[in-house]
């Protein structure tokens, strides 16, 4: 009797469990049926599209800014290089101008002409004209810098006779050492032209003169103040 009672309880319990499981499954199926799967998928797809569009827009914006930054950097580098090249060119031209004007020390290859008084002959005395003629001949031959007894000769230099020869108002005496930087071949050729050249002309007139090539001539800068009194800019 007890055994049958236990079987009945077991059967009822299993039946209840089956009922509960069946009910739960039924409710799940009902929820699934009531749910619009397409709507969920559409909602997810729409959300994904919006997110994708947002990230695409952000990426394009960042890419554009990066491109603009690269362009600005390239323009800056180009301007920097151009400014640097311009600065270097101006500085180079300015340095060349300083050298040609005579306000800097310079050195280079050229020739050295030495003139010496011959006190035994009246014709053997060197004059300011002899020095001016030599300077002019050197300039015509392309000399880039000239000095007389280490006094720089520039366009405004005066070479005159008083009780002595004055160069830039400074007294110079024999021997007169005239240095010139330039193409040695041209300088030497211009001074050594037969009959009409400076060297032959001086020797025929009884003057003592020698000409030598030197590869490391140093010519000092003009040591006076440059005063321009009469020149004005064309626009003034």
Secondary structure, DSSP 8 states (H G I E B T S, - for coil): -HHHHHHHHHHHHHHHHHHHHHHHHHHHHHHHHHS-HHHHHHHHHHHHHHHHHHHHHHHHHHHHHHHHHHHHHHHHHHHHHHHHHHHHHHHHHHHHHHHHHT-S-EEEEEEEEEEE--TT-GGGS--HHHHHHHHHHHHHTT-SEEEETTEEE-TT--EEESSSEEETTEEE-SSEEEEEES-HHHHHHHHT-TTTSHHHHHHHTT-EEEEEEEEEEEE----S----SS---TT-
